[in-house]
Amino acid sequence: METGVLGEFDRPEAMLHAIRELKRRGYRRVEAFTPYPVKGLEEALGLPRSNLNRMVLPFAILGVVGGYFVQWFCNAFDYPLNVGGRPLNSAPAFIPITFEMGVLSASIFGVLIGFYLTRLPRLYLPLFDAPGFERVTLDRFLVGLDDTDPSFSSVQAERDLLALGARRVVVARRREEP
């Protein structure tokens, strides 16, 4: 959500009730901003389970294969040293580095894919200029209705949020460039 209407609530229970009611009234692009995780918020917003783990798995497997391949190439193919009659391709000795390469590549690509999916870093959003938005990090709960929602009407959204118990309603717009 970049622009739209924000409703401010004092308690998480009131915010959850408002979200459920707004969803029931036909709003599809509803967002919540809270100072801490609220139990039941994901279900109320209808958020699906993240696909990040499925996206990261191929990179983890690639890291495992790459880690094993580098060890095999160095020890058994490129510079083989026969020490005490031990095998050149010793899989048990390769396990720690193979595991760590899988974890390292999964974590690096997990962060990069997470940034891509959430469009981070975004240094500015019009929401940041909305009066009272800074309180969301302290003690306020905000419900945002996106203006790209097909059933969005600014006047109706303000009425709906006030009727559902919002302390105040703020319209977030892009600032005008001089």
N, C-alpha and C positions, 0 to 999 in steps of 0.2 A: 504494500500500500504506500503510495507516494502522496496522494491528495485525497481528500474526502471529508468526512465528518467524524469527530472524536467525541465520545461521551465519557465523562469522568465518574468513577464509582469509588466509594469509600471501602467497601468490603469485597472480598473475592466471591462470596456467595451471591451478592447482588449482580456482580459482573457475569457470573455463570448463568444466572437466571435470564439476564438480558440477552446474552448470546443465544441461548436456546430459543427464546421467544423471537428474536430477530430472524433466526434460521427458519422458524416455523412460519413467519410472515413473508418469507420468500427471498430474503437477502442471501446471496451466495458468497460474496467476497467480504467476509467479516474477519477482522484481525483483533488480537488482544495484546496489550502491553502491560506487563506486571513486574513488580519489584523482585519477585521470587516465584519459583515453580508452583503452580496451583493444581491440585489434584482434580482431575476430571476435565481440565481445560482442553486437552487434545480431543477427547470424545465430543465435547460440546462444539468445538470448531469443525469437527469432522475431518481431522487431519489423518491421512493414510500413514501407514508404516513407511519409514524411510527405505529407499532402495540403495543407500550408500554402501551397505555391506556387499550387495551383489555387484556393484560397480568396482569395488576395491579388490574383490577376490581374484580377478585375472591378474592384477598387478602383484598381488601377494604370491601367486603361483609363478609368475614370471621371475620374481625375486628369488624364490626357492630354486627354480631351475637354473637361473643365472649364477647364483651362489655356488651351487654344486658344480656347474660346468667350469667355473673359474678354478676351483680347487682341483678338479680332475685334470684340466688342461695343464695347470702348473706342475702338479705332482706326478701325473702318469704319462703325459704326452710330451710336453715341452722340455722339462728338466727332470727326468726320472732318476731318483736316487734309491738304490737298493740298500736299505739299512737293516741288517740282521735278518734278511730273508723275508721281510714283511711285504705284503702286497702293495703295489703302487696305487691301485684304486681302492682305498680303504674307506668304505662308506661309514662305518661307525665313527671314524675320526672326523668326518666331514659334517656330522649332524649339527654341532653347535653353530658353526658359521652358516650353514644352510638355513637353520631355523631363524637366526638373527637377520639374515638377508630378507627372509620372508616378512618378518615383523617390520623391519626398517622400510622396505618398499611399500608395504601396506599402509603404514602410518604416514609416510610422505605423500603418497598419492591420495590417501584419505583426506588429508588437509587440503591438498590442491583441488580435488574434486568438490569438497565441501565449500571451499571459497567460490568455485565456479557456479555451483548450484544456488548459492545464496547471494550471488552477485557482489561479493565482497572484494576488496574493501570499497565501500561507498562512503565517501567523506561528507556528503551532504544529502539530506532528505528534506522536503518541505515540511514534514512532520516536526522536525526539530525546532521550527519557528513557531509552532502552535503554542499559544499561551498555556502554561501549566504542564507541558509535556515533560519538563525536567523533573517533575514530582513523581513520575513513573518509576524512577530509580530509588525512591524513598518510601512512599506510603500510598500511592494512588494506583488505581487499576483503570486502564483505558480500554474502551471498545471502539474500534475504528471501522467505519463503513467506507469502502473504496468507491470512488466516483466512477470507476469503470464497470461496476456492477450493472447488469441489464435492468434491474428493478430499482435503480438508485434515483432518488429525487432529493435534493438537498433539503427542501422544506419538510418533506415527509420524514426523512431520516432524522432531522432535528426533533420533530414531534414524537417520533417513536422512541428515541433515546430518552427524552424528558419524561415520557409516559412510563418508561420502564425504571425510573428512579435515578437517572443520572443527575449528579450535583450540578454539572454545567455541561454545555455542549459547545464545541469549538469547531469552526470550519478551517481545515488546513488547505491552503492553496500555494501554488508556486509563487515565489516573490517576483515582482515585476522588475525587469532589468531596465536601468535608466538609459 
